[in-house]
Amino acid sequence: MTHEFETFREKRKRGNEKLLTTDNLVIKRFMSLDKQAYGEGVLDIKTKELLGLVASMVLRCNDCIDYHLETCVNQGLNKEEIDEAIGIAMLVGGSIVIPHARHAAESLEFLFSEK
């Protein structure tokens, strides 16, 4: 049985492939900027991914939450570190973030079960 997260991965991959077939320079540059921004810099990748996770939760984007959660886990962050970031997102965003925190908890359970 395919898990919801695996469906997300495939949908994201297909969407990115279609999006990047464009000749539009703005789209291509934006996608490149996003990739560069989350790379190694003064802040390490783990910190940047936690920042991305908090911002995604406050902005209430489950696709973005899943993307950052997967990268956090792949970067070696543990559940306690990620949970602390989720707590910050809830504090900043308020109770409207709770459904997205639930979503994150389910996605994290799946991601850690894969390891």
SELUM-884340 format. One line per 5 residues: for each residue x, y, z of C-alpha. Coordinates in steps of 0.001 Angstrom, whole numbers, plus 500000, padded with zeros to 6 digits. Layout:
// residues N
X/Y/Z  ...
END
This chain:
// residues 115
500000/500000/500000  501323/503433/499061  501661/505868/501932  500397/509448/501531  503974/510707/501817
505131/508569/498899  502307/510050/496819  503503/513528/497810  507048/512704/496687  505900/511474/493284
503516/514408/492744  506257/516895/493697  508758/515223/491372  506317/515238/488433  505329/518840/489105
508927/520032/489310  509786/518253/486058  506856/519930/484283  507598/523325/485833  511239/523201/484769
510391/522491/481111  509547/526181/480800  511647/528665/478896  510596/531341/481401  513720/532795/482971
511943/534048/486117  510686/530537/486969  514085/528968/486332  515908/531595/488390  513450/531322/491265
513841/527546/491397  517623/527951/491333  517533/530605/494057  515515/528308/496306  518063/525531/495866
520975/527892/496541  519339/529464/499601  519051/526111/501392  522636/525087/500609  525611/525411/502927
526421/528981/503914  527023/530970/507075  524097/528996/508500  524372/525245/508158  521828/523252/506152
520157/521821/509272  519454/525299/510657  518127/526513/507316  515805/523519/507022  514433/524108/510523
513831/527748/509588  512078/526608/506414  509971/524177/508429  508862/526862/510899  508037/529311/508098
506103/526632/506202  504079/525750/509270  503225/529375/510023  502270/529862/506352  500251/526618/506573
501655/524824/503517  501582/521046/504069  503565/520342/500878  506299/522693/502098  506152/521150/505578
506663/517683/504112  509535/518851/501934  511362/520413/504878  510594/517497/507209  512084/515031/504763
515187/517158/504340  515496/517591/508130  515391/513825/508625  517841/513258/505759  520196/515821/507315
520230/513773/510527  518021/515907/512756  516297/513833/515426  512648/513923/516470  513340/516061/519536
515072/518748/517452  512274/518783/514899  509599/518777/517614  511225/521840/519163  510982/523663/515833
507331/522592/515520  506731/524036/518985  508251/527355/517891  505993/527367/514817  502945/526793/517024
504027/529581/519363  504571/532031/516506  501579/530968/514405  499028/530278/517112  496295/527680/517260
495659/527819/513501  498947/525913/513104  497676/522921/515128  496219/521024/512117  499570/521444/510358
501411/520251/513461  499220/517128/513360  500097/516674/509704  503798/517092/510540  503574/514508/513336
502082/511931/510961  504649/512682/508260  507490/512434/510769  506256/509077/511990  506398/507796/508422
509814/509328/507701  511421/507886/510819  509825/504484/510135  511636/504437/506774  515044/504808/508463
END
